[in-house]
Amino acid sequence: MKTAMVLGATGLVGRTLVNILLQDRRYSEVTCLVRKPLQSSQFSDPYNRLKPVVIDFDNLQDYQGYFGVDHVYCCLGTTLKQAGSKSAFRRVDFEYVHIAAQLTRAQRTGSFVWISSVGADAKSSNFYLRVKGELENAIMRMPQLPHAAAVRPSLLLGTRSESRTLEDVAQKTAPVWKMLMQGPLKKYRPVHAVDVARNMMTRQKW
């Protein structure tokens, strides 16, 4: 039996991932570090494995002990619009995730898997992709970090609590994108959250 921890459990992929983990008999406990209490209606926990812990992400290092699990899944992420500024965006999408990777290393956890983005590149002129690329470089170059892997989805498909214009369009036109994006373009197809969550699980070290 394995234990898991999820950061970003209330987002589209995070919520989907937690529900899959709770149904997976290979896991005995799933800890979720969250900003505010979880809505139980969003999760199915038939085996009473869910362990939500409300924390202050600005002091994430104070919760190092929770990283002593087998698998860490990091689904943290925001948008420039939600964050309100580039510095606030970077705090969530780079700093929080980087600290989580450091705490994973400190606890000698089995593996660390996080969500990046297709096109992530530290040299990109696009701020979003540049931050994602810089984070990939920072984590993959981290010495003595147990097995680490980035999942790089394109636009996400699924039901969100808030509306995102590009993703709303992608939802409606997904069949068209699937037909048009073949070969090298396949990686840019919109992808369902459940597929991203399952991909994260396959990237863990079992």
Salt bridges, closest charged atoms under 4 A:
ASP24 OD2 - ARG26 NH2 2.73
ASP58 OD1 - ARG91 NE 3.78
ASP93 OD2 - LYS132 NZ 2.70
GLU134 OE1 - ARG90 NH1 2.74
GLU136 OE2 - ARG152 NE 2.90
GLU162 OE2 - ARG160 NH1 3.95
GLU162 OE2 - ARG164 NE 3.17
GLU167 OE1 - ARG160 NE 2.51
GLU167 OE2 - ARG164 NH1 3.64
